[in-house]
Amino acid sequence: MSAKHALLGLLLDRPAYPYQLADQLKLRLGPAWKVNSGQLYQTIKALEKDGLIERVHETSPDHEHRHVFEITDEGVVEFERFFDQSSDAVRLCRRPLLVKITFAGPQRLEEALTKVDAYERECVERLAETARLREELPADGSLLRADHLLLRLNLSADIFQLEGELRWAAHAREILSWLADQEAVWPGERERSDADVEGRRRDRGNARRELFGRIAGSERGDGGTRPSEQDMRPEQ
């Protein structure tokens, strides 16, 4: 999902500058929610245009990052609508890498394997970093910090996903390595083969129609040439 409702959720707590919102997205929800300045300001402008947030302090019209924003009543209603909606369905991941693998063809299987290896290395790096962030969360004593506990929950979700991606990458490598050693029929080759078969069938059909036409013309005496014995032989 977009950062729209995440920003509204942050502003439910207190007004904030744009750079504070960017920092809080990562601190409250984890590194997966890191946004660049372009994405941040685009989302803020859209929220302001829709009347969901408003500027409460303007230090200078030339410094957007110094404007303090707070959520409006309409913004609160929108966040409540988002929270109450029942669209939290499971969404399967559309991996760009899987698209590349699927349409790589037999000529680029080795290159596809290289991409899988690179993807696996990145997963390992991100998994180690996310696990480190989770372990570095302060161990609260008598005071339970809800934000720390919920951040741990978010980081755990990222860790589980990355572990799943690693298993998938290993499975992808196994399948591609096995496929590289097989005499497999690929979609493009199969379509060309089917077209060749169909073409031969059309040629045989045309030859039969021509032959029968010549026979019929000979019997009517309209100048048709009676087929020779060779013409009457069945096709091989």
N, C-alpha and C positions, 0 to 999 in steps of 0.2 A: 504494500500500500504506500501512498505518498506520505510525506511528512506533515500534511495539513492538520490532521487530527492530533498528531503527536505534539505539534506546536500549540494547538489549542489546549491540550492537556497540561502543558507546562505553564501556560498563562493562567490557568485556573488557580495555580498556587500563588503567583505574584506577577506584577509587571516586570518586563525585562528588556534589555537591549538586544539587538539581533545577534551580536557575538556571544552574549550570555545564553541565548536560546540554542545556538549551535553547540556550545560546550555542554549544555544540559542534556541535549539529545543523546550525546555520546555517553555522558556520565550516568544518565538514568536508564537508558535503553541498551547501551553496549555499542561496540565499534561498528556494527552493521548499519547503524543509524547515522554514521558520519556523513555530513553533507558539505559540499563546497559552497563558497560564497554566492555563486550564481544561482544555484538551486535554492539557497536560503532566501535571498532577496526576492526571487521570483515568487516563491510561496507566500512570503510576507505581503508582497504587493497584491497578490490575488486575494488573500484573506482580508486585507484592508479594503480593497475594492468591493468585496462582497459584504462589507459591514460587519465582519465577524471579529475584527480587532480594530483598535484605533490608537493614534499617537496621543500620549498624555504629556510628554515633555519634549520640546524641540530646542536643542542647543544651537543648531545651525542648519539652515536648509541645504547646505553643501555637504553635510556629513550624515548620510543615511544611517551609518552604524551607531551614531550617538542618539538616535531617537528611541525613546522608551515606549513600548507598546503594551497595551493591556487588552484583555478579552472584553467584548461587549456583551450585552444581554442576548443579542442574536447569536453570538459565538457560543455562549453557554448552552443555548437551546440546540445549536447544531451539534455540539459535543454530546449532549444527552441523546439526541437522535441517533448519532453514530454508535453510542454505547448500547442503546436499546435494540438496534437492528439485529436481526437474526441471520446475518450473512457470513458468519464465521465458518465457512465451509473449508474443507481441506482442499488445497490447491497443489496440483502436481507441478513440479519444477520443469520449466522448458529450458533445457541446457543448450546454449549455443554450440558447445563442443559436440553434443550428440548430433546436431544437424550436420556439422562438418564431417563427422565420422560416417553418418548414414549415406551422404552423397559424395564421399571421397572417391569411390570407385576402386577397382583393383590396382590401378597405377599409383595410387597415393596411400596405400595401406601403411607403408613404413612412416610416411609423414604423419598420418593419423595417430600411429603409435607414439611418435615423438610428442605430439600435442597432449596425449593422455598422460605421458610421463611428466610433462611440465605442469599439467593441471594437478596431478597428484602431489608434486613437490610444493605447489602453492597451498594446497589443502593442509599439508603437514605443517608448513610455516604458520598459517593462520590458526590452526588448531593449537599449536604450542603457545602462540601469543594470547589467544583467548583463554586458555587454561591458566596462563600466568596471571592475567588480569583477574580471573576469578579467585585465585589463591591469594592475591594481594589485597583483597577486600578486608578491611579491618575487622577483627574479631571483637564484637561488642561485648562488654561486660554485663552489667545489670541493665543497661539501657539498650533496648532492641531498636535498631534503625531499620525501619520498614524499607527505605530506599535502597539500603545495602542488600537486604534480603531479596528484594524484587530484581535488583540488578544481577544478583547471582542467578536468579531464575532465568533471566534473559540470556545471560552468558551460557548457562547450561543448555538452553535451546540451540544456541549457535554451535556448541560443542557436539551435541547429538547430530546436528545436521552435517557438520564437517566429518564426523566419523562415518556417517552414511555415505557421504561423497567419496571418501577413501575406499570404502568397500565397493562402491560402484566403479571407481577407476580401476581397481584391481580386476574386477569382473570384465570390464571393457578391454583391458589389455589381454586377458586370457582369450576372449572371443576373437579379437583381431589377430592375435598370434596364430591361433588355430586356423582361422579363415585364410591366412596368407599361405598356408601349406596345403590347401584343398583346391580341387578342380571344381570351383563353384561357378554357377551360371548367374551372372549379374543382370539386373533389370534391363539395362540398355542392350546387352548382348541377346537376351531372350527376345526382346521386341524385334531386333533385327532378324533373328532366326525365324520368328513367327512370320515376319514379312516375306522372307525368302520362300518359306513353305507355301504361303498363300499365293505368291507369284507363280510358283511352279504349278499349283492347282489351276490357276487361271489359264496358263499356257496350254495345259492338257485339255482343259475344257474348250478352248478356242480351236485346238487342233481337231477335236472330235466333231464340233459343229461344222467345221470346214469340210471334213471328210463326208459327213452325212449329207451336206448340201450338194457335194459333187455327185454322190450316189443318186440323190433325188433328181438332180438335173439330167443325169444320164437316162434315167427311166422315163422322164417326160419327153426326151428327145429335144430339149431346148438348147442343145449345144454344149451341155455339160460333159465333162470328160470322165469316163468310167475309171474308177480307181484301179490301180495296178495291184498285183498280188502283194507287193511290198507295202502299199498303202494300207492294206487290210490287216496287216500283221498287228497284233496287240502291242501297245507301248510297253517298253521295258521300264 
